[in-house]
Amino acid sequence: WDHALLHKKVLAILRHCLQLGDEEITELTLSAWNCFIHSVELETLGPLLGQIVVTLSPFADHHSATVSKIFDFLIIQNKEVLGSFFDEIYFMPDVPSLACINTELRKHSHTSKSLHQQL
């Protein structure tokens, strides 16, 4: 099995399910996202991080508990492994449940800019 191909297919299915518009399906799909994120090797998630954030961000307001749990896992708990991919995150909703995530991304952005200026 080509794991990268399998991951892309799973992501496509999860994205499609989020577009169905049914609240119950959305909640179940977000739970499936959480399971997927926790079951894939972190190194594999890095290149997908921007895509994951873009897909899940629209649900941060109405499904804040699940989405913030996913983002916390990716951005706070695993910043050492995934931090090099934070520059691919162009937008994070400014909602209370994501305040810590936004703070961490701002810290990373300032650190990253400082390093570029030193070079």
C-alpha positions as a Markdown table, in Angstrom:
| # | Residue | x | y | z |
|---|---|---|---|---|
| 1 | Trp | 0.0 | 0.0 | 0.0 |
| 2 | Asp | 1.1 | 3.5 | -0.8 |
| 3 | His | 0.4 | 5.3 | 2.5 |
| 4 | Ala | 0.6 | 8.8 | 1.0 |
| 5 | Leu | -2.1 | 7.8 | -1.6 |
| 6 | Leu | -4.2 | 6.3 | 1.1 |
| 7 | His | -3.9 | 9.4 | 3.3 |
| 8 | Lys | -5.0 | 11.6 | 0.4 |
| 9 | Lys | -8.0 | 9.4 | -0.3 |
| 10 | Val | -9.1 | 9.4 | 3.3 |
| 11 | Leu | -8.7 | 13.2 | 3.4 |
| 12 | Ala | -10.8 | 13.6 | 0.2 |
| 13 | Ile | -13.5 | 11.5 | 1.8 |
| 14 | Leu | -13.4 | 13.5 | 5.1 |
| 15 | Arg | -13.5 | 16.8 | 3.1 |
| 16 | His | -16.5 | 15.6 | 1.1 |
| 17 | Cys | -18.4 | 14.5 | 4.2 |
| 18 | Leu | -17.9 | 18.0 | 5.7 |
| 19 | Gln | -19.6 | 19.5 | 2.6 |
| 20 | Leu | -22.8 | 17.5 | 3.0 |
| 21 | Gly | -24.2 | 20.2 | 5.4 |
| 22 | Asp | -25.9 | 17.9 | 7.8 |
| 23 | Glu | -25.0 | 18.7 | 11.5 |
| 24 | Glu | -25.0 | 15.2 | 12.7 |
| 25 | Ile | -22.8 | 14.1 | 9.8 |
| 26 | Thr | -20.5 | 17.1 | 10.3 |
| 27 | Glu | -20.0 | 16.2 | 14.0 |
| 28 | Leu | -19.3 | 12.6 | 13.2 |
| 29 | Thr | -16.9 | 13.6 | 10.4 |
| 30 | Leu | -15.0 | 16.0 | 12.7 |
| 31 | Ser | -14.6 | 13.1 | 15.1 |
| 32 | Ala | -13.3 | 11.0 | 12.3 |
| 33 | Trp | -10.8 | 13.8 | 11.4 |
| 34 | Asn | -9.6 | 13.7 | 15.0 |
| 35 | Cys | -9.1 | 10.0 | 14.8 |
| 36 | Phe | -7.3 | 10.3 | 11.5 |
| 37 | Ile | -5.0 | 13.1 | 12.8 |
| 38 | His | -4.1 | 11.0 | 15.8 |
| 39 | Ser | -3.5 | 7.8 | 13.8 |
| 40 | Val | -1.1 | 9.2 | 11.1 |
| 41 | Glu | 2.6 | 9.7 | 11.7 |
| 42 | Leu | 3.3 | 13.4 | 12.5 |
| 43 | Glu | 5.9 | 13.6 | 9.8 |
| 44 | Thr | 3.2 | 12.6 | 7.3 |
| 45 | Leu | 0.8 | 15.3 | 8.5 |
| 46 | Gly | 3.4 | 18.1 | 8.1 |
| 47 | Pro | 3.0 | 18.7 | 4.4 |
| 48 | Leu | -0.8 | 18.4 | 4.8 |
| 49 | Leu | -1.0 | 20.9 | 7.7 |
| 50 | Gly | -2.0 | 23.9 | 5.6 |
| 51 | Gln | -4.7 | 21.9 | 3.8 |
| 52 | Ile | -6.0 | 20.5 | 7.1 |
| 53 | Val | -6.3 | 23.9 | 8.6 |
| 54 | Val | -8.1 | 25.4 | 5.6 |
| 55 | Thr | -10.5 | 22.5 | 5.6 |
| 56 | Leu | -11.4 | 22.6 | 9.3 |
| 57 | Ser | -11.2 | 26.4 | 10.0 |
| 58 | Pro | -14.8 | 27.1 | 8.8 |
| 59 | Phe | -16.0 | 24.7 | 11.5 |
| 60 | Ala | -14.1 | 26.4 | 14.4 |
| 61 | Asp | -17.0 | 28.5 | 15.5 |
| 62 | His | -19.9 | 26.1 | 15.6 |
| 63 | His | -17.8 | 23.0 | 16.4 |
| 64 | Ser | -15.2 | 24.6 | 18.6 |
| 65 | Ala | -14.5 | 21.8 | 21.0 |
| 66 | Thr | -13.6 | 19.2 | 18.3 |
| 67 | Val | -11.8 | 21.6 | 16.0 |
| 68 | Ser | -9.8 | 23.2 | 18.8 |
| 69 | Lys | -8.8 | 19.8 | 20.1 |
| 70 | Ile | -7.4 | 18.9 | 16.6 |
| 71 | Phe | -5.6 | 22.2 | 16.2 |
| 72 | Asp | -4.2 | 21.9 | 19.8 |
| 73 | Phe | -2.8 | 18.5 | 19.0 |
| 74 | Leu | -1.2 | 19.7 | 15.7 |
| 75 | Ile | 0.0 | 23.2 | 16.7 |
| 76 | Ile | 0.5 | 23.2 | 20.5 |
| 77 | Gln | 1.3 | 19.6 | 21.5 |
| 78 | Asn | 3.4 | 18.9 | 18.4 |
| 79 | Lys | 5.0 | 22.2 | 17.5 |
| 80 | Glu | 8.5 | 20.8 | 17.7 |
| 81 | Val | 7.7 | 18.3 | 14.9 |
| 82 | Leu | 5.3 | 20.3 | 12.8 |
| 83 | Gly | 6.6 | 23.9 | 13.5 |
| 84 | Ser | 8.5 | 24.0 | 10.2 |
| 85 | Phe | 5.1 | 23.7 | 8.4 |
| 86 | Phe | 3.4 | 26.5 | 10.3 |
| 87 | Asp | 4.4 | 29.0 | 7.5 |
| 88 | Glu | 1.9 | 27.1 | 5.3 |
| 89 | Ile | -1.0 | 28.2 | 7.6 |
| 90 | Tyr | -2.2 | 31.4 | 6.1 |
| 91 | Phe | -5.4 | 31.8 | 8.1 |
| 92 | Met | -6.7 | 30.8 | 11.5 |
| 93 | Pro | -10.1 | 32.1 | 12.7 |
| 94 | Asp | -10.0 | 34.6 | 15.5 |
| 95 | Val | -12.4 | 32.8 | 17.8 |
| 96 | Pro | -12.0 | 32.4 | 21.6 |
| 97 | Ser | -11.6 | 28.6 | 21.4 |
| 98 | Leu | -8.5 | 29.1 | 19.2 |
| 99 | Ala | -6.8 | 31.9 | 21.2 |
| 100 | Cys | -3.9 | 29.6 | 22.3 |
| 101 | Ile | -3.4 | 28.3 | 18.8 |
| 102 | Asn | -3.3 | 31.9 | 17.3 |
| 103 | Thr | -0.9 | 32.9 | 20.0 |
| 104 | Glu | 1.4 | 30.0 | 19.2 |
| 105 | Leu | 1.3 | 30.8 | 15.5 |
| 106 | Arg | 2.1 | 34.4 | 16.1 |
| 107 | Lys | 5.1 | 33.4 | 18.3 |
| 108 | His | 6.3 | 31.1 | 15.5 |
| 109 | Ser | 5.8 | 33.9 | 12.9 |
| 110 | His | 7.9 | 36.4 | 14.9 |
| 111 | Thr | 10.6 | 33.8 | 15.5 |
| 112 | Ser | 10.6 | 32.8 | 11.9 |
| 113 | Lys | 10.9 | 36.5 | 10.7 |
| 114 | Ser | 13.7 | 37.1 | 13.2 |
| 115 | Leu | 15.7 | 34.2 | 11.9 |
| 116 | His | 15.2 | 35.4 | 8.3 |
| 117 | Gln | 16.4 | 38.9 | 9.2 |
| 118 | Gln | 19.5 | 37.4 | 10.9 |
| 119 | Leu | 20.4 | 35.6 | 7.8 |
